[in-house]
């Protein structure tokens, strides 16, 4: 269990559930305060940082950590949402090049995101069929490496800043959408260590911004 100062639970989120669902489950099981530091889409899997007890105070330091993902692009198809949960259309047109943008990239926030516009999360507006002008923002893509590809799929490893929409990166290929997405790392934390509880004191040692704030 988390100590008095709290802890960060490294959790491997399965597909088909929201990050909020996971946190609610952990909160019920632990009978204590819990939160998370960075949402994963329902279709995505991988590392979720669940903050237990007083560690919820560390959220503002953890949400901005860089992320690493494994992403699969399904080629020759389009999705209305950029992921497998949207309306899928087979085009048969293959991307000219399997290269994702790197450096500073300007992205428009998808309608299916959890960003608030007008005091309401965009995905709630999308579920009602509303379409609004969503904000644009600059993100940093540090690395986007093509791992393998065939006639149907291309597999990438992407290191990027917080707030990057990988499915939007995949859409820059043209006729492609992100069919699978797995977050493997958040800052110094790795999905291979899922199940571990990192005490708040240790988290402060691993994340320089926390140590500086505590001085």
Wavefront OBJ file of the C-alpha trace (Angstrom):
o trace
v 0.000 0.000 0.000
v 1.043 3.605 -0.479
v 2.721 5.176 2.534
v 1.626 8.358 4.258
v 3.410 10.464 1.626
v 1.700 8.530 -1.165
v 3.126 6.697 -4.156
v 2.888 6.428 -7.917
v 1.532 3.119 -9.218
v 2.835 2.079 -12.638
v -0.204 0.594 -14.381
v -0.426 -1.181 -17.745
v -3.805 -0.050 -19.091
v -5.645 -2.544 -21.309
v -7.588 -1.546 -24.415
v -11.292 -0.800 -24.190
v -11.355 1.169 -20.946
v -10.799 4.848 -20.217
v -8.073 6.207 -17.966
v -10.857 7.476 -15.692
v -12.245 3.927 -15.436
v -8.845 2.623 -14.340
v -8.427 5.300 -11.692
v -11.956 4.689 -10.365
v -11.197 0.951 -10.105
v -7.973 1.576 -8.191
v -9.723 4.103 -5.938
v -12.399 1.548 -5.037
v -9.832 -1.179 -4.406
v -7.586 1.023 -2.272
v -10.278 3.046 -0.538
v -8.152 6.153 -0.876
v -7.630 9.193 -3.063
v -6.269 8.449 -6.548
v -5.638 10.326 -9.782
v -3.564 9.972 -12.922
v -0.908 11.937 -14.786
v -1.737 11.728 -18.477
v -4.755 10.268 -20.274
v -4.626 7.349 -22.697
v -7.357 6.944 -25.306
v -9.696 3.971 -24.716
v -8.209 2.032 -27.678
v -4.644 2.615 -26.464
v -2.734 0.430 -24.034
v 0.322 0.888 -21.890
v 1.762 2.955 -19.102
v -0.526 5.017 -16.919
v 0.842 6.767 -13.852
v -1.733 6.443 -11.071
v -1.159 8.795 -8.174
v -2.066 7.386 -4.764
v -2.855 9.382 -1.650
v -0.808 12.522 -1.177
v 1.105 11.792 -4.388
v -1.850 13.350 -6.238
v -0.100 16.644 -5.419
v 2.662 15.641 -7.838
v 0.350 15.618 -10.854
v 1.428 19.017 -12.194
v 5.047 17.843 -12.318
v 4.324 14.510 -13.994
v 1.831 15.411 -16.726
v 4.484 17.313 -18.685
v 7.009 14.477 -18.869
v 7.978 13.256 -22.375
v 6.333 10.088 -23.647
v 7.380 7.102 -25.768
v 4.906 5.112 -27.860
v 4.746 2.135 -30.181
v 2.273 2.996 -32.935
v 0.862 0.898 -35.762
v -0.426 2.612 -38.893
v -2.967 0.727 -40.991
v -2.207 1.672 -44.574
v -4.710 2.260 -47.353
v -7.473 3.138 -44.914
v -9.008 6.268 -43.372
v -10.701 6.728 -40.003
v -13.054 9.567 -39.094
v -11.282 9.844 -35.732
v -7.782 8.722 -36.692
v -8.120 5.527 -34.664
v -10.038 2.204 -34.802
v -13.023 3.643 -32.918
v -14.025 5.891 -35.821
v -15.828 5.214 -39.095
v -13.359 3.241 -41.230
v -13.064 3.539 -45.004
v -10.808 1.443 -47.199
v -9.227 3.593 -49.940
v -6.559 1.228 -51.234
v -4.233 4.206 -51.694
v -0.845 3.650 -50.083
v 1.231 6.472 -48.570
v 4.070 7.680 -50.805
v 6.525 7.597 -47.894
v 6.472 6.027 -44.438
v 7.959 8.991 -42.613
v 6.408 10.814 -39.666
v 7.254 14.465 -38.965
v 9.819 15.322 -36.299
v 10.895 18.517 -34.580
v 8.320 21.186 -33.778
v 4.970 20.067 -35.202
v 1.767 22.120 -35.189
v -1.273 19.964 -34.464
v -4.969 20.693 -34.335
v -6.565 19.108 -31.270
v -8.895 16.272 -32.402
v -12.619 16.445 -31.680
v -12.283 13.152 -29.812
v -9.790 14.561 -27.291
v -10.360 15.344 -23.610
v -9.377 19.007 -24.054
v -12.001 21.443 -22.773
v -13.507 24.001 -25.164
v -16.223 26.265 -23.826
v -16.023 24.500 -20.469
v -16.791 21.054 -21.901
v -14.561 18.226 -23.066
v -14.398 17.924 -26.844
v -15.261 14.225 -26.959
v -18.598 14.966 -25.270
v -19.414 17.476 -28.012
v -18.316 14.943 -30.650
v -20.587 12.257 -29.204
v -23.536 14.646 -29.698
v -22.484 15.214 -33.283
v -21.253 18.759 -32.700
v -18.304 20.104 -34.664
v -16.406 23.120 -33.330
v -13.167 24.889 -34.187
v -10.567 23.137 -32.062
v -7.364 24.827 -30.884
v -3.970 24.322 -32.487
v -0.732 23.910 -30.572
v 2.929 23.153 -31.121
v 4.347 19.846 -29.907
v 7.825 18.363 -30.086
v 8.460 15.034 -31.799
v 11.963 14.048 -30.736
v 12.125 10.801 -32.705
v 9.823 8.882 -35.040
v 11.494 5.660 -36.138
v 10.011 3.222 -38.639
v 10.528 -0.220 -37.082
v 8.976 -2.392 -39.791
v 6.301 -2.375 -42.493
v 4.448 -4.581 -44.942
v 1.602 -4.152 -47.440
v -0.918 -3.487 -44.657
v 0.800 -1.985 -41.634
v 3.725 0.204 -40.612
v 5.128 0.086 -37.086
v 6.781 3.110 -35.487
v 8.424 4.073 -32.206
v 7.749 7.703 -31.308
v 9.345 9.848 -28.595
v 7.473 13.100 -28.115
v 6.486 15.876 -25.765
v 3.404 15.747 -23.566
v 0.259 16.708 -25.446
v 1.279 15.085 -28.741
v -1.499 13.245 -30.563
v 0.199 10.238 -32.155
v -2.886 9.344 -34.156
v -2.713 12.824 -35.717
v 0.952 12.219 -36.576
v -0.023 8.964 -38.298
v -2.673 10.772 -40.348
v 0.072 12.910 -41.913
v 1.037 9.809 -43.916
v -2.121 10.288 -45.982
v -4.351 7.257 -46.280
v -3.567 5.727 -42.894
v -4.863 5.676 -39.350
v -3.454 4.592 -35.992
v -4.822 1.081 -35.470
v -2.782 0.295 -32.331
v -1.069 2.543 -29.813
v 0.953 1.497 -26.781
v 2.672 3.881 -24.368
v 5.923 2.323 -23.218
v 7.468 5.145 -21.177
v 6.684 8.387 -19.356
v 9.859 10.225 -18.422
v 11.964 7.785 -16.349
v 9.088 5.326 -15.838
v 8.744 2.195 -18.012
v 5.788 -0.076 -18.727
v 8.003 -3.128 -18.091
v 7.846 -2.161 -14.413
v 4.021 -2.110 -14.314
v 2.714 -3.165 -10.924
v 5.401 -1.317 -8.999
v 4.537 1.426 -6.521
v 7.164 4.141 -6.479
v 7.194 6.087 -3.180
v 6.738 9.839 -3.539
v 10.243 10.437 -2.186
v 11.711 8.253 -4.938
v 9.566 9.982 -7.582
v 11.028 13.303 -6.416
v 14.524 11.889 -6.949
v 13.685 10.707 -10.470
v 11.945 13.904 -11.653
v 14.207 16.975 -11.251
v 11.298 19.458 -11.361
v 9.849 17.965 -8.166
v 13.156 18.065 -6.338
v 13.603 21.724 -7.306
v 10.104 22.596 -6.086
v 10.727 20.903 -2.750
v 13.925 22.814 -2.022
l 1 2 3 4 5 6 7 8 9 10 11 12 13 14 15 16 17 18 19 20 21 22 23 24 25 26 27 28 29 30 31 32 33 34 35 36 37 38 39 40 41 42 43 44 45 46 47 48 49 50 51 52 53 54 55 56 57 58 59 60 61 62 63 64 65 66 67 68 69 70 71 72 73 74 75 76 77 78 79 80 81 82 83 84 85 86 87 88 89 90 91 92 93 94 95 96 97 98 99 100 101 102 103 104 105 106 107 108 109 110 111 112 113 114 115 116 117 118 119 120 121 122 123 124 125 126 127 128 129 130 131 132 133 134 135 136 137 138 139 140 141 142 143 144 145 146 147 148 149 150 151 152 153 154 155 156 157 158 159 160 161 162 163 164 165 166 167 168 169 170 171 172 173 174 175 176 177 178 179 180 181 182 183 184 185 186 187 188 189 190 191 192 193 194 195 196 197 198 199 200 201 202 203 204 205 206 207 208 209 210 211 212 213 214 215
